Amino acid sequence: MLSIAAQHVAEMNETARLEVFGQELNPQTYAVAKSDIMIKGERQERIYLGNTLTDDKTAGKHFDYMLCNPPFGVNWKKYAAPILEEAERKGYQGRFGAGTPRVSDGSFLFLQHMISKMQPYDPNDPVNAPGTRIGIVFNGSPLFTGGAGQGESEIRRWILENDWLEAIIALPDQMFYNTGILTYVWVLSNRKERRRKSKVQLIDATNYFQRMRKPLGEKRKELTEANIADITRIYGAFQETEESKIFDTEDFAYHEVTVERPLRLSFQATPEAIKALQETKTFTALATSRKKAEPARSQAIEAGKRLQDVIIKTLQGLGSEQVFLNRDEFTNAVREGVKERGQKISITVLRKIVAELGVKNPDADICLDAKGNPEPDSDLRDSEQIPFREDVEAYFQREVIPYAPDAWIDHSKTKIGYEIPFTRYFYKYEELGDPIETLTEIQALSASIQADIAKLFSEQVG
């Protein structure tokens, strides 16, 4: 890839002075690359062997053009320590300040490494600050993996908010020897043309290919010179077509909001509920003590047993038929019952006992905290992804409140996320056939299958 890229640049500009650098982890690939560079008369000592992410052989250098085809979905857990240490210690002064992806796929680490080596750009001083262009091949994972606030989303956010992403080109499947999955070329630059400022172009080039006469592993398709020219033309035209979509960078951003609904509990002191309470850690812990010295320890245990007995009698005294739909009313009833029986119960223990007896009931009153605010029910908690440019409250009133009138947004948990749902933008709806015709086809197929089965059995019997 490096040699071909250098050759291509030389063909475009014969006077260009090229300095070629590369780093490769695989010894065999490294040897091939180094030999190729030597044959072409380049400086082979600039081709390095080693792990790019943990042993950067070109540290401190910056480049005009960079290309990379990192391994897809490779786990980087075994060498995570130095990467995480760099991210923590150096932040944005290092390579991984924007965050790190999940350990199951290190693709984004390679892109962050490349971005750290971009030349500065100054349109008034193109000689000393020429800027950089980057091309990297990914699978589909970096487009959308990771929710708001997570590593991959934060890396996408960093790239898009810095306006480095120019285009993403979807290639045909079956383009590589070891995998048939769809792949995407990301094109990045810190010297965008004016018309591309704050814009991202998505290109669907999945139909631009030629089938190979003889497959090589999973590779069954290839790009011809004509295909490459067509894709390049689409990229250069920078126009909206069926195969090219233009977006603002903020179109990929969204607010992830946490939607809460109130906790509603009812209480009924049935024999089954009381028995279940007696088996809980909250209840059994009352008759234990952390004290080691005697007789203080024994006295504490006996006091706990007396409180247990009073709690049970209090609950039994409430009656198994009575249903409390208000937590505060039930709490007060238990407190007063314990008090009438000559015992004191701390507010902490009381709350734990009440919590053990509560049963979720949509018809019960809303449970309120000490400040009178509704308590959220974690089982009913949900999240919504709201387009960044849409008013959050307007969306909430339109899409949530009609179906959950008691819901509210916990704004303290709101996060900004970024994702690029590439296939959604190029989805083409295929109208379903006439249902009567479809049913007729199914019935005919079923009859044919039945006839074949009957024929098979008749031949066996005969």
PyMOL commands that set and color helices and strands:
alter all, ss='L'
color gray80, all
select helices_A, chain A and resi 2-12+27-39+44-46+77-93+107-115+141-144+151-161+194-196+225-237+249-252+271-278+281-287+296-318+327-340+347-357+378-380+392-399+422-425+435-461
alter helices_A, ss='H'
color red, helices_A
select strands_A, chain A and resi 22-24+47-49+65-68+133-138+165-170+184-189+199-204+210-216+219-222+244-248+253-260+265-266+359-360+382-387+408-418
alter strands_A, ss='S'
color yellow, strands_A
deselect
rebuild
show_as cartoon
